[in-house]
Amino acid sequence: MSIPANIAEGCGCNGNREFARFLEIALRSASETEYYLLLSQDLRYLSTKTYEELNNQVTEVKRMLTRLIQKLTTDS
């Protein structure tokens, strides 16, 4: 929930730098999500297959956020 919420909050900002700051917060939330997925697998709430699928999705979200942050900060 926190990843898209931070992106949405950043959309209301004035300027690319401020928006990029909220995307960086979303990126940190994605890293936190990675930890929770790993913990869930360790506690056997998730199968290895499900963990890998979800972790791959979070990794892709992090890649997209990183690219967008780079674009916003280099275009400024």
C-alpha positions, 0 to 999 in steps of 0.5 A: 500500500505504501508504494503506490500511496507515495507515488500518488502523493508525489504526483501532487508535488510542484516540480520534478525534484519534489516528485523524485523525493516521493519516488525515493520514499516509494523505493524504500518502501519497496525494499521494505516489502522485499524484507517482508516477503523474505520473512514470510517465506522464512516463516513458511507463510509463502511457498518458494514459488510464490516468494520468487514470483512476488520478489521478481515483481517487487524487483521490477517495481524497484527498477521502474522507480529507479529509472523514473527517478533518474529521468526526473533528476537528470531532466531538471 
